[in-house]
């Protein structure tokens, strides 16, 4: 294996070029790190070498560390994983410190060899941490490039010196957006922020890097933190200004994470403690906190779900083995918010779109929705006038079904009414080709029932988008009883084309996502009916890492929709229907005209602009808070198990066939506590025996909806877990 290629030119400038064969983006592995270290050693030992350029032969520099490696670091670390991880991370620090000191005399700080990072494009994670150890960072003027440290977004933090170096380079305040928020910047903004030193035209990148190497002086090689008298920009923790910075940062982190994301707190601790000691000691502190995060099950669960599993699904992990089925021309029936959103994301991905509605005016409004999104992008500098025209030019608004001729996929997004859906299905199938796929975008209606209106049910499938389409990453693909492999492949390829994450589930009432969301919001409303303080319900959810409490979520989705779903579910289930207490809350709210955010009145009060205010005081008047309130953990268990148990039941019943889809779908679809990695990861963290004991307690106190599924009980007996079982089956 050769990830880094080494050469020396006639002027004595060595070039270490990163170029992993067979990959579009460089990622660092432990073997690659050893290669880089060996090349640096060679350059420093060779008297003929005057300096070094570290660059990439690919259009981008690097996408970061191979997270598959990070995910396995703990198990590879042996019987003492903490020590093994620490030693491995310190070896990484040693290589980067070798680059930074570059052979200079430790006392005089002279005699080193200049090392410059030349970035042709994107540099993320370790792809920026390596350049930060170099003496200068020169980037190509490439507006498509992204530069930053996004590790916090997958449950870890920059652990190869990036945290310590950036905090000392920019100060805690200046580094905060890049470390704590994972902010990415194009080169010009990165230079303005101080992340990089210089921008040059792409064609002159290596020439300028060589010029700098040959002209560099000893003083150009000394990092500020290695120079005598260094003071941290903005002040160290016990400097008056620095003290306030760290107090504010601590409050901000706790406010945003509610204490459930360990990486953010560990990162701030590494910066705070590291700022009070010499640089090399700060690196050890960073390594210890990084080990602390890696040993926390949250980090491995987040990496597994938000990177490894998500990437596998996006690459078609569960795609049928049929020929490529990318969409060339898409038909969208219904130009409301959902249909318009689908039309926009497809056109933005380069797909020709026919957008049909009952009136030309409605169809035009659907196209105008896309124009509005593009206009917002132009204001932010993300979309050019040419790009806007190009995307809008792909959308044809019309009332004429004949325009669907040539469409290889049609997505119906009309009212949730089987009769209306049946009508548009027949009209579309009369025009499209025999091999074209017809998809229904429904959140509740069974796909197999809707497929009865189709003359070719094997080509009929569900593609459930979440609202707003342009922002939500998840798309749920639902197989009907007669749906064929070609339809599944087409749906998967389409979702991947529009750069979203697909999960494939089998047909059942509410499919997977809504099946789990509804018990969550219902449990919240049921507790309100019981006299649990609404503030306790909402805050208990947020303290578990849920982005929205159940009452706020109902407001966002609208209470009249909840009432409609409740009536349909009661009609379908008859005597088995068990949510009467919830209906008492929902129906009363609807009668009061409190339909949620859209009506500027729901469980929360809203101002005239529709901005959410405090919880509505009318709730307490109708459902007075009980004198004795339940403890926080009980409320949290009710909210979390309501969702997680439904996910297990979906797996048990074959609606869900892959726990990876269950976890990824839960996080992306309704925001199930991302720190946990999803419901199956969360249950694995708890351990099946403990989870079952909690279920038994909840069932005894609150009813059979908390009964532990047999699958979970079996795991409790074996003391296994969902991912352990999956790994054993794969082996």
ROROLUM-419808 format. One record per residue (C-alpha): x, y, z; residue number from 1. Coordinates in Angstrom, 2 decimals, decimal comma, padded with zeros to 5 digits, always signed. Example, Ala and Ser with C-alpha at 12.3 -4.5 7.8 and 13.67 -1.06 7.14 Angstrom:
BEGIN
+012,30;-004,50;+007,80;1
+013,67;-001,06;+007,14;2
//
This chain:
BEGIN
+000,00;+000,00;+000,00;1
+001,24;+003,47;-000,92;2
-000,92;+006,36;+000,26;3
+001,80;+009,01;+000,24;4
+004,26;+009,40;-002,64;5
+007,69;+010,97;-002,07;6
+009,91;+012,78;-004,56;7
+012,71;+015,40;-004,51;8
+013,30;+017,89;-007,33;9
+016,58;+019,38;-008,60;10
+016,26;+022,35;-006,21;11
+016,12;+020,15;-003,14;12
+012,40;+020,55;-002,46;13
+010,73;+017,31;-001,40;14
+007,05;+016,74;-002,25;15
+004,91;+014,34;-000,25;16
+001,79;+013,78;-002,34;17
-001,26;+012,14;-000,80;18
-003,03;+009,90;-003,30;19
-004,91;+006,80;-002,16;20
-005,54;+004,48;-005,08;21
-009,16;+003,65;-005,86;22
-010,66;+006,41;-003,71;23
-012,04;+009,76;-004,81;24
-011,08;+011,36;-001,50;25
-008,02;+010,82;+000,68;26
-008,70;+009,56;+004,21;27
-006,03;+008,78;+006,77;28
-005,45;+005,26;+008,04;29
-002,90;+004,11;+010,62;30
-000,80;+002,66;+007,79;31
-000,98;+005,96;+005,95;32
+000,15;+007,80;+009,06;33
+003,18;+005,51;+009,32;34
+004,03;+006,25;+005,67;35
+003,79;+010,00;+006,25;36
+006,00;+009,73;+009,31;37
+008,61;+007,75;+007,36;38
+008,67;+010,32;+004,54;39
+009,11;+013,18;+007,02;40
+011,99;+011,28;+008,63;41
+013,59;+010,78;+005,21;42
+013,27;+014,46;+004,31;43
+014,67;+015,68;+007,62;44
+017,62;+013,26;+007,45;45
+018,56;+014,09;+003,84;46
+020,97;+017,03;+003,75;47
+020,10;+017,66;+000,11;48
+016,48;+018,39;+001,02;49
+015,89;+022,08;+001,79;50
+012,19;+021,83;+002,61;51
+008,98;+019,89;+002,10;52
+005,63;+020,40;+000,38;53
+002,73;+018,25;+001,63;54
-000,04;+018,17;-000,96;55
-002,51;+015,91;-002,74;56
-002,58;+014,50;-006,26;57
-006,39;+014,53;-006,08;58
-008,64;+017,58;-006,59;59
-009,12;+017,69;-002,80;60
-006,57;+017,33;-000,02;61
-008,36;+015,01;+002,43;62
-011,75;+014,19;+003,89;63
-010,37;+013,37;+007,34;64
-009,56;+010,25;+009,32;65
-011,07;+006,98;+008,16;66
-013,91;+006,75;+010,70;67
-014,03;+002,99;+010,20;68
-010,57;+003,00;+011,81;69
-011,74;+005,22;+014,69;70
-014,74;+002,96;+015,21;71
-012,41;-000,03;+015,60;72
-009,66;+001,70;+017,60;73
-011,13;+000,64;+020,93;74
-011,33;-003,06;+020,07;75
-007,88;-002,93;+018,47;76
-006,40;-001,40;+021,63;77
-006,20;-004,72;+023,49;78
-006,97;-005,64;+027,09;79
-006,27;-002,09;+028,28;80
-008,15;-000,05;+025,68;81
-007,63;+003,29;+027,43;82
-003,85;+002,89;+027,42;83
-003,81;+001,49;+023,91;84
-005,89;+004,39;+022,59;85
-003,75;+006,94;+024,42;86
-000,53;+005,46;+023,05;87
-001,92;+005,43;+019,51;88
-003,06;+009,04;+019,71;89
+000,24;+010,18;+021,20;90
+002,04;+008,49;+018,29;91
-000,07;+010,65;+015,98;92
+000,86;+013,73;+018,00;93
+004,51;+012,73;+017,72;94
+004,34;+012,65;+013,91;95
+002,63;+016,03;+013,68;96
+005,02;+017,52;+016,24;97
+007,88;+016,21;+014,11;98
+006,44;+018,17;+011,18;99
+006,02;+021,25;+013,35;100
+009,55;+021,27;+014,79;101
+011,06;+020,04;+011,49;102
+014,48;+019,23;+012,92;103
+015,06;+022,63;+014,54;104
+017,29;+022,95;+017,60;105
+015,00;+022,73;+020,65;106
+016,80;+025,58;+022,45;107
+017,59;+028,05;+019,69;108
+014,60;+027,08;+017,48;109
+016,89;+027,33;+014,47;110
+018,03;+024,92;+011,78;111
+014,63;+023,48;+010,89;112
+013,44;+022,69;+007,39;113
+010,38;+024,60;+006,13;114
+007,30;+022,44;+005,60;115
+004,31;+023,88;+003,75;116
+000,84;+022,43;+003,18;117
-000,49;+023,05;-000,35;118
-004,24;+022,38;-000,40;119
-005,82;+021,97;-003,86;120
-009,33;+021,65;-002,43;121
-011,31;+020,37;+000,53;122
-009,38;+019,75;+003,76;123
-011,42;+018,34;+006,64;124
-010,59;+016,84;+010,03;125
-007,12;+015,32;+010,01;126
-006,90;+016,87;+006,53;127
-006,68;+020,23;+008,32;128
-004,88;+019,03;+011,46;129
-001,84;+017,99;+009,40;130
-001,66;+021,42;+007,69;131
-002,05;+023,16;+011,08;132
+001,20;+021,46;+012,12;133
+002,95;+022,76;+008,99;134
+004,70;+026,13;+008,96;135
+002,43;+027,63;+006,33;136
-000,89;+026,69;+004,74;137
-001,44;+027,73;+001,14;138
-004,77;+026,91;-000,50;139
-005,90;+027,02;-004,10;140
-008,57;+029,59;-004,90;141
-011,26;+026,95;-005,16;142
-014,70;+028,24;-004,02;143
-016,09;+024,69;-003,97;144
-013,51;+023,59;-001,38;145
-014,48;+023,20;+002,26;146
-011,98;+023,70;+005,06;147
-012,70;+022,87;+008,68;148
-012,91;+020,45;+011,57;149
-016,35;+018,76;+011,52;150
-015,57;+015,98;+014,04;151
-018,00;+017,31;+016,66;152
-020,87;+016,47;+014,29;153
-020,18;+012,73;+014,57;154
-019,66;+012,62;+018,33;155
-015,91;+013,18;+018,66;156
-013,62;+016,23;+018,48;157
-010,34;+017,04;+016,68;158
-007,95;+014,78;+018,57;159
-004,75;+014,98;+016,50;160
-003,72;+018,37;+017,86;161
-006,33;+020,33;+015,94;162
-008,15;+021,37;+019,12;163
-005,00;+022,60;+020,84;164
-003,42;+024,24;+017,78;165
-006,52;+026,06;+016,60;166
-007,36;+027,34;+020,09;167
-003,80;+028,69;+020,46;168
-003,77;+030,09;+016,94;169
-007,14;+031,90;+017,07;170
-007,95;+032,04;+020,79;171
-010,86;+030,22;+022,40;172
-013,44;+032,66;+021,06;173
-012,10;+032,66;+017,51;174
-011,76;+028,88;+017,41;175
-015,20;+028,14;+018,92;176
-017,29;+028,10;+015,69;177
-014,84;+025,72;+014,02;178
-014,34;+023,41;+017,01;179
-017,73;+023,45;+018,75;180
-020,00;+023,82;+015,72;181
-017,93;+022,07;+013,05;182
-018,20;+025,16;+010,83;183
-016,79;+024,66;+007,32;184
-015,51;+027,54;+005,17;185
-014,46;+028,06;+001,58;186
-010,80;+029,19;+001,24;187
-011,35;+032,97;+001,24;188
-013,45;+032,85;+004,41;189
-010,99;+030,39;+005,95;190
-008,18;+032,87;+005,33;191
-010,21;+035,75;+006,79;192
-010,83;+033,66;+009,91;193
-007,14;+032,76;+010,23;194
-007,44;+029,05;+009,49;195
-005,07;+029,25;+006,52;196
-002,34;+031,71;+005,52;197
-002,55;+032,28;+001,79;198
-004,69;+031,75;-001,31;199
-003,29;+031,45;-004,83;200
-004,68;+030,47;-008,24;201
-005,00;+026,71;-008,53;202
-002,52;+026,47;-011,40;203
+000,16;+028,22;-009,35;204
-000,32;+026,31;-006,07;205
+002,77;+024,11;-006,11;206
+004,97;+026,82;-007,63;207
+004,02;+029,22;-004,83;208
+004,55;+026,51;-002,21;209
+008,03;+025,84;-003,57;210
+008,79;+029,56;-003,67;211
+007,86;+029,88;+000,00;212
+009,96;+026,86;+001,00;213
+013,06;+028,22;-000,73;214
+012,61;+031,68;+000,77;215
+011,62;+030,74;+004,33;216
+013,75;+031,95;+007,26;217
+014,20;+030,36;+010,68;218
+011,69;+032,77;+012,21;219
+009,04;+031,68;+009,69;220
+009,17;+028,15;+011,08;221
+008,56;+028,91;+014,76;222
+004,95;+028,55;+015,83;223
+003,70;+031,28;+018,19;224
+003,15;+028,75;+021,00;225
+006,77;+027,63;+020,75;226
+008,13;+031,19;+020,87;227
+009,16;+032,81;+024,14;228
+006,51;+035,03;+025,70;229
+003,53;+033,48;+023,85;230
+000,15;+034,66;+025,10;231
-003,13;+033,09;+024,04;232
-005,24;+035,40;+021,83;233
-008,22;+036,67;+023,79;234
-006,68;+035,62;+027,08;235
-006,04;+032,38;+028,95;236
-008,65;+031,08;+031,46;237
-007,55;+033,30;+034,33;238
-006,99;+036,42;+032,29;239
-010,00;+038,77;+032,86;240
-011,13;+038,56;+029,21;241
-010,32;+034,87;+028,87;242
-012,22;+034,03;+032,05;243
-015,42;+035,48;+030,65;244
-014,89;+033,64;+027,36;245
-014,67;+030,25;+029,06;246
-017,63;+030,96;+031,37;247
-019,71;+031,89;+028,33;248
-018,51;+028,87;+026,35;249
-019,43;+026,51;+029,18;250
-022,93;+027,98;+029,41;251
-023,35;+027,83;+025,63;252
-022,34;+024,17;+025,46;253
-024,65;+023,11;+028,26;254
-027,47;+025,12;+026,73;255
-027,05;+023,52;+023,32;256
-026,21;+019,95;+024,33;257
-028,20;+019,62;+027,57;258
-025,22;+017,66;+028,84;259
-025,89;+014,58;+026,71;260
-023,16;+015,05;+024,07;261
-019,86;+014,16;+025,77;262
-017,59;+015,39;+022,96;263
-018,45;+019,09;+023,33;264
-017,75;+019,14;+027,06;265
-014,53;+017,14;+026,60;266
-013,36;+019,51;+023,87;267
-013,88;+022,57;+026,06;268
-012,12;+020,83;+028,95;269
-009,13;+020,07;+026,70;270
-008,92;+023,72;+025,60;271
-009,42;+025,09;+029,12;272
-006,88;+022,82;+030,81;273
-004,46;+022,93;+027,89;274
-004,38;+026,73;+027,89;275
-002,72;+026,74;+031,32;276
+000,24;+024,47;+030,53;277
+003,07;+024,23;+027,97;278
+002,13;+023,09;+024,47;279
+003,43;+019,51;+024,68;280
+001,60;+018,98;+027,96;281
-001,55;+020,41;+026,34;282
-001,29;+017,74;+023,64;283
-001,28;+015,06;+026,34;284
-004,34;+016,62;+027,93;285
-006,08;+016,69;+024,54;286
-005,21;+013,01;+024,03;287
-006,62;+012,05;+027,43;288
-009,90;+013,83;+026,77;289
-010,05;+012,28;+023,31;290
-009,63;+008,83;+024,86;291
-012,36;+009,74;+027,33;292
-014,72;+010,44;+024,42;293
-013,73;+007,31;+022,49;294
-014,40;+005,19;+025,57;295
-017,87;+006,67;+025,91;296
-020,41;+004,45;+024,11;297
-022,08;+007,56;+022,71;298
-019,15;+008,35;+020,41;299
-018,96;+004,88;+018,89;300
-022,75;+004,79;+018,47;301
-022,80;+008,19;+016,74;302
-019,91;+007,26;+014,45;303
-021,57;+003,96;+013,59;304
-025,00;+005,45;+012,82;305
-024,15;+008,90;+011,45;306
-021,18;+007,86;+009,36;307
-020,65;+004,14;+008,78;308
-024,29;+003,00;+008,59;309
-025,52;+006,17;+006,91;310
-022,80;+005,91;+004,27;311
-023,58;+002,22;+003,70;312
-027,28;+002,98;+003,12;313
-026,45;+005,85;+000,77;314
-024,24;+003,51;-001,22;315
-027,10;+001,05;-001,62;316
-026,42;-001,50;+001,12;317
-029,91;-003,02;+000,69;318
-030,36;-002,34;-003,03;319
-031,66;-005,26;-005,15;320
-029,14;-006,63;-007,62;321
-030,59;-005,07;-010,77;322
-029,18;-002,72;-013,41;323
-028,58;+000,97;-012,74;324
-031,92;+002,75;-012,49;325
-031,12;+006,45;-012,25;326
-033,99;+008,80;-013,06;327
-033,79;+010,85;-016,26;328
-037,23;+012,46;-016,22;329
-039,48;+012,79;-013,17;330
-043,19;+013,46;-012,97;331
-044,58;+015,05;-009,79;332
-048,35;+015,03;-009,26;333
-049,48;+017,75;-006,89;334
-047,72;+021,10;-006,58;335
-048,42;+021,76;-002,90;336
-045,61;+022,15;-000,39;337
-044,57;+018,47;-000,62;338
-044,81;+018,18;-004,40;339
-043,06;+021,52;-004,92;340
-040,28;+020,46;-002,55;341
-039,82;+017,16;-004,40;342
-039,71;+019,01;-007,73;343
-037,06;+021,40;-006,40;344
-034,68;+018,77;-004,97;345
-034,95;+016,71;-008,17;346
-034,32;+019,69;-010,48;347
-031,46;+020,81;-008,26;348
-029,92;+017,35;-008,73;349
-030,05;+017,70;-012,52;350
-033,31;+015,81;-013,21;351
-035,90;+017,09;-015,68;352
-039,22;+017,55;-013,83;353
-042,86;+017,76;-014,97;354
-044,90;+019,35;-012,15;355
-048,65;+018,75;-012,51;356
-051,55;+020,25;-010,60;357
-055,28;+020,73;-011,17;358
-054,83;+024,36;-012,25;359
-052,01;+026,09;-014,08;360
-051,90;+028,72;-011,36;361
-051,29;+026,05;-008,68;362
-048,60;+024,40;-010,82;363
-046,88;+027,77;-011,30;364
-047,00;+028,37;-007,54;365
-045,23;+025,03;-007,08;366
-042,42;+026,20;-009,37;367
-042,37;+029,55;-007,54;368
-041,67;+027,60;-004,33;369
-038,43;+026,36;-005,91;370
-037,62;+029,90;-007,03;371
-038,04;+031,12;-003,45;372
-035,54;+028,56;-002,16;373
-033,05;+029,54;-004,87;374
-033,51;+033,25;-004,11;375
-032,63;+032,59;-000,47;376
-029,54;+030,73;-001,66;377
-028,54;+033,72;-003,81;378
-028,84;+036,07;-000,81;379
-026,45;+033,83;+001,11;380
-024,04;+033,68;-001,81;381
-024,62;+029,95;-002,31;382
-026,47;+030,14;-005,65;383
-025,57;+032,09;-008,79;384
-028,06;+033,64;-011,23;385
-026,99;+031,07;-013,81;386
-027,55;+028,19;-011,39;387
-031,00;+029,51;-010,51;388
-031,98;+029,75;-014,18;389
-030,60;+026,26;-014,84;390
-032,59;+024,65;-012,00;391
-035,84;+026,48;-012,81;392
-035,41;+025,60;-016,48;393
-035,70;+021,92;-015,55;394
-039,18;+022,34;-013,99;395
-042,19;+022,36;-016,34;396
-045,43;+023,35;-014,53;397
-048,56;+022,13;-016,29;398
-052,04;+020,64;-015,95;399
-051,55;+018,29;-018,91;400
-050,91;+014,65;-017,98;401
-049,65;+014,04;-021,53;402
-046,47;+015,86;-020,47;403
-045,63;+012,77;-018,37;404
-044,67;+010,91;-021,54;405
-041,07;+009,78;-021,22;406
-041,02;+009,95;-017,40;407
-039,32;+006,91;-015,92;408
-040,52;+007,76;-012,40;409
-043,69;+009,51;-011,25;410
-044,17;+010,63;-007,63;411
-047,72;+011,37;-006,54;412
-048,02;+013,96;-003,75;413
-051,73;+014,81;-003,71;414
-054,17;+014,84;-000,76;415
-054,16;+011,92;+001,71;416
-057,37;+010,62;+000,16;417
-057,38;+007,13;-001,42;418
-059,95;+008,18;-004,05;419
-057,92;+011,19;-005,18;420
-054,75;+009,11;-005,24;421
-056,46;+006,36;-007,24;422
-057,65;+008,90;-009,82;423
-054,22;+010,44;-010,43;424
-052,63;+006,97;-010,51;425
-054,92;+005,90;-013,37;426
-054,40;+009,14;-015,29;427
-050,61;+008,90;-015,01;428
-050,41;+005,20;-015,92;429
-052,38;+005,91;-019,08;430
-049,45;+008,02;-020,30;431
-046,20;+006,65;-018,87;432
-044,34;+003,66;-020,29;433
-044,87;+000,10;-019,15;434
-041,51;+000,04;-017,35;435
-041,97;+003,37;-015,58;436
-042,26;+003,31;-011,79;437
-045,14;+004,96;-009,96;438
-044,53;+006,13;-006,38;439
-046,93;+007,51;-003,81;440
-045,75;+010,00;-001,22;441
-047,94;+009,13;+001,74;442
-047,24;+009,18;+005,46;443
-050,09;+006,97;+006,67;444
-052,04;+005,15;+003,94;445
-051,02;+001,49;+003,33;446
-049,11;+001,13;+000,05;447
-050,64;-002,25;-000,80;448
-054,15;-000,76;-000,59;449
-053,20;+002,21;-002,79;450
-051,60;-000,19;-005,29;451
-055,04;-001,63;-006,08;452
-055,63;+001,41;-008,26;453
-052,60;+000,46;-010,37;454
-052,63;-001,86;-013,35;455
-048,99;-002,80;-012,62;456
-048,62;-003,20;-008,82;457
-045,08;-004,58;-009,18;458
-044,08;-001,09;-010,38;459
-045,96;+000,64;-007,54;460
-044,01;+001,76;-004,46;461
-044,13;+004,25;-001,61;462
-041,59;+007,07;-001,37;463
-042,28;+008,96;+001,85;464
-040,58;+012,35;+002,06;465
-040,43;+014,31;+005,29;466
-041,36;+018,00;+005,45;467
-039,80;+020,32;+004,45;468
-038,41;+018,16;+001,66;469
-035,48;+020,45;+000,86;470
-034,19;+020,28;+004,45;471
-034,99;+016,78;+005,69;472
-032,31;+014,20;+004,89;473
-034,34;+011,00;+005,24;474
-036,60;+009,36;+002,67;475
-038,59;+006,25;+003,60;476
-039,12;+003,77;+000,75;477
-042,06;+001,44;+001,35;478
-042,50;-001,90;-000,41;479
-046,06;-003,03;-001,02;480
-046,99;-006,71;-001,05;481
-046,47;-006,91;-004,83;482
-043,71;-004,30;-005,28;483
-040,90;-005,69;-007,45;484
-037,13;-005,32;-007,21;485
-037,01;-002,92;-010,18;486
-039,25;-000,46;-008,34;487
-037,14;-000,69;-005,17;488
-033,93;-000,13;-007,14;489
-035,43;+002,84;-009,00;490
-036,62;+004,42;-005,74;491
-033,23;+003,90;-004,08;492
-031,32;+005,30;-007,02;493
-033,62;+008,32;-007,16;494
-033,16;+009,08;-003,46;495
-029,41;+008,78;-003,83;496
-029,53;+011,06;-006,91;497
-031,17;+013,82;-004,89;498
-028,51;+013,34;-002,19;499
-030,73;+012,07;+000,59;500
-030,50;+008,98;+002,79;501
-032,93;+006,13;+002,02;502
-034,29;+003,41;+004,25;503
-036,41;+000,55;+002,87;504
-039,30;-000,82;+004,93;505
-042,19;-003,16;+004,34;506
-045,79;-001,99;+004,21;507
-047,70;-001,56;+007,47;508
-049,81;+001,13;+009,13;509
-047,64;+004,26;+009,60;510
-044,63;+002,40;+008,11;511
-041,58;+002,92;+010,39;512
-040,94;+006,59;+011,19;513
-044,51;+007,68;+011,93;514
-045,11;+004,43;+013,76;515
-042,44;+005,51;+016,28;516
-043,14;+009,26;+016,30;517
-046,84;+008,90;+017,14;518
-046,28;+006,99;+020,44;519
-043,76;+009,70;+021,44;520
-046,16;+012,61;+020,97;521
-049,05;+010,57;+022,34;522
-047,14;+009,79;+025,52;523
-046,45;+013,48;+026,00;524
-050,12;+014,38;+025,62;525
-051,20;+011,44;+027,78;526
-049,01;+012,76;+030,60;527
-050,58;+016,22;+030,24;528
-054,00;+014,53;+030,59;529
-052,72;+012,83;+033,76;530
-051,65;+016,13;+035,30;531
-047,92;+016,01;+034,61;532
-046,67;+019,58;+034,20;533
-046,21;+020,35;+030,47;534
-042,85;+022,02;+031,20;535
-041,63;+018,81;+032,85;536
-042,70;+016,79;+029,80;537
-040,93;+019,13;+027,36;538
-037,74;+019,56;+029,35;539
-037,47;+015,85;+030,14;540
-037,42;+015,16;+026,40;541
-034,80;+017,82;+025,70;542
-032,61;+016,59;+028,55;543
-032,57;+013,22;+026,76;544
-031,32;+014,92;+023,60;545
-034,60;+015,08;+021,68;546
-034,52;+018,20;+019,47;547
-038,21;+018,91;+020,17;548
-040,38;+017,98;+023,09;549
-043,55;+016,04;+022,17;550
-045,86;+019,04;+022,65;551
-043,74;+021,31;+020,49;552
-043,55;+018,56;+017,85;553
-047,35;+018,30;+017,78;554
-047,54;+022,07;+017,31;555
-045,11;+021,89;+014,39;556
-047,02;+019,09;+012,63;557
-050,48;+020,53;+013,52;558
-053,13;+019,21;+015,89;559
-055,87;+018,88;+013,28;560
-053,63;+016,41;+011,44;561
-053,26;+014,54;+014,73;562
-057,04;+014,48;+015,13;563
-057,46;+013,19;+011,57;564
-054,91;+010,39;+012,14;565
-056,55;+009,49;+015,46;566
-060,00;+009,14;+013,85;567
-058,63;+006,99;+011,01;568
-056,65;+004,81;+013,42;569
-059,65;+004,33;+015,72;570
-061,81;+003,34;+012,73;571
-059,21;+000,82;+011,59;572
-058,42;-000,70;+015,01;573
-061,88;-000,72;+016,59;574
-061,85;-002,08;+020,16;575
-058,05;-002,47;+020,07;576
-057,66;+001,31;+019,95;577
-056,06;+002,44;+023,22;578
-055,43;+006,17;+022,87;579
-058,68;+007,60;+024,23;580
-056,82;+009,69;+026,82;581
-054,76;+011,26;+024,08;582
-057,84;+012,02;+021,99;583
-059,35;+013,88;+024,94;584
-056,44;+016,33;+024,70;585
-056,19;+016,52;+020,91;586
-059,89;+016,96;+020,18;587
-060,27;+019,60;+022,90;588
-057,32;+021,57;+021,49;589
-058,83;+021,43;+017,99;590
-062,21;+022,58;+019,32;591
-060,44;+025,51;+020,96;592
-058,96;+026,44;+017,58;593
-055,45;+025,71;+018,79;594
-054,13;+023,86;+015,75;595
-050,42;+024,51;+016,29;596
-047,86;+026,84;+014,82;597
-049,76;+027,34;+011,57;598
-052,64;+028,86;+013,58;599
-050,26;+030,73;+015,91;600
-051,95;+028,85;+018,75;601
-051,23;+025,39;+020,12;602
-049,67;+023,90;+023,23;603
-047,42;+026,95;+023,01;604
-048,43;+030,58;+022,61;605
-047,09;+032,47;+019,56;606
-046,62;+036,14;+018,77;607
-048,13;+037,87;+015,75;608
-045,12;+036,85;+013,63;609
-045,60;+033,18;+014,54;610
-042,60;+033,04;+016,88;611
-043,03;+030,48;+019,65;612
-043,38;+031,90;+023,16;613
-044,10;+030,11;+026,45;614
-046,38;+027,14;+027,01;615
-050,03;+028,19;+026,77;616
-051,49;+028,76;+030,24;617
-054,86;+027,39;+029,11;618
-053,47;+023,87;+029,38;619
-053,18;+024,17;+033,14;620
-056,76;+025,45;+033,38;621
-058,15;+022,44;+031,47;622
-055,71;+019,81;+032,79;623
-054,44;+021,06;+036,18;624
-050,98;+019,90;+037,21;625
-051,07;+017,22;+039,91;626
-049,76;+018,19;+043,33;627
-047,26;+015,34;+043,23;628
-045,22;+015,27;+040,04;629
-043,35;+012,19;+038,74;630
-039,58;+012,10;+038,93;631
-037,59;+013,17;+035,86;632
-036,29;+009,68;+035,02;633
-039,80;+008,21;+034,92;634
-040,95;+010,87;+032,46;635
-037,84;+010,33;+030,33;636
-038,29;+006,56;+030,33;637
-041,90;+006,89;+029,23;638
-040,95;+009,16;+026,33;639
-037,92;+007,17;+025,19;640
-039,33;+003,66;+025,57;641
-042,52;+004,69;+023,78;642
-040,37;+005,19;+020,68;643
-037,74;+002,49;+021,14;644
-040,19;-000,34;+021,83;645
-042,14;+000,53;+018,71;646
-038,89;+000,32;+016,73;647
-038,26;-003,15;+018,15;648
-041,81;-004,22;+017,30;649
-041,31;-002,97;+013,73;650
-038,21;-005,16;+013,50;651
-039,97;-008,11;+015,12;652
-042,86;-007,86;+012,64;653
-040,63;-007,55;+009,59;654
-041,62;-003,97;+008,77;655
-038,01;-003,07;+009,44;656
-035,44;-005,57;+008,18;657
-032,16;-003,88;+009,09;658
-031,33;-002,24;+012,45;659
-028,99;+000,12;+010,64;660
-031,99;+001,56;+008,82;661
-033,85;+001,70;+012,12;662
-031,15;+003,77;+013,82;663
-030,29;+006,05;+010,90;664
-033,96;+006,56;+010,07;665
-034,78;+007,47;+013,68;666
-032,08;+010,13;+013,90;667
-032,64;+011,68;+010,48;668
-036,41;+011,22;+010,41;669
-037,54;+012,56;+013,77;670
-034,35;+013,37;+015,67;671
-034,24;+010,42;+018,08;672
-031,53;+011,48;+020,60;673
-028,62;+011,59;+018,11;674
-026,07;+011,12;+020,91;675
-027,46;+007,60;+021,41;676
-026,97;+006,43;+017,82;677
-030,67;+005,59;+017,49;678
-033,19;+003,37;+019,35;679
-031,38;+000,07;+018,82;680
-028,03;+001,57;+019,82;681
-029,69;+003,15;+022,86;682
-031,16;-000,17;+023,99;683
-027,75;-001,78;+023,49;684
-026,22;+000,92;+025,72;685
-028,79;+000,24;+028,43;686
-028,34;-003,50;+028,08;687
-031,28;-005,78;+027,30;688
-031,70;-007,08;+030,90;689
-031,99;-003,53;+032,29;690
-034,25;-002,43;+029,42;691
-036,63;-005,32;+030,09;692
-036,71;-004,54;+033,82;693
-037,65;-000,92;+033,03;694
-040,35;-002,14;+030,62;695
-041,81;-004,43;+033,28;696
-041,95;-001,55;+035,75;697
-043,53;+000,83;+033,22;698
-046,05;-001,80;+032,13;699
-047,11;-002,41;+035,73;700
-047,54;+001,30;+036,38;701
-048,82;+002,66;+033,07;702
-050,20;-000,14;+030,96;703
-049,53;-002,78;+028,28;704
-048,10;-000,33;+025,72;705
-044,79;-000,71;+027,61;706
-044,78;-004,51;+027,43;707
-041,32;-005,69;+026,40;708
-041,32;-007,32;+022,94;709
-040,36;-010,99;+022,92;710
-037,28;-010,19;+020,84;711
-035,98;-007,92;+023,60;712
-036,72;-010,53;+026,25;713
-034,76;-013,13;+024,29;714
-031,78;-010,79;+024,16;715
-032,06;-010,20;+027,89;716
-031,82;-013,96;+028,50;717
-028,75;-014,21;+026,27;718
-027,35;-010,91;+027,62;719
-026,72;-009,90;+024,03;720
-027,55;-006,83;+021,99;721
-028,93;-005,92;+018,59;722
-025,55;-005,04;+017,06;723
-023,80;-008,00;+018,66;724
-026,45;-010,27;+017,15;725
-026,09;-008,59;+013,76;726
-022,29;-008,99;+013,88;727
-022,63;-012,66;+014,82;728
-025,04;-013,28;+011,94;729
-022,72;-011,48;+009,52;730
-019,78;-013,56;+010,73;731
//
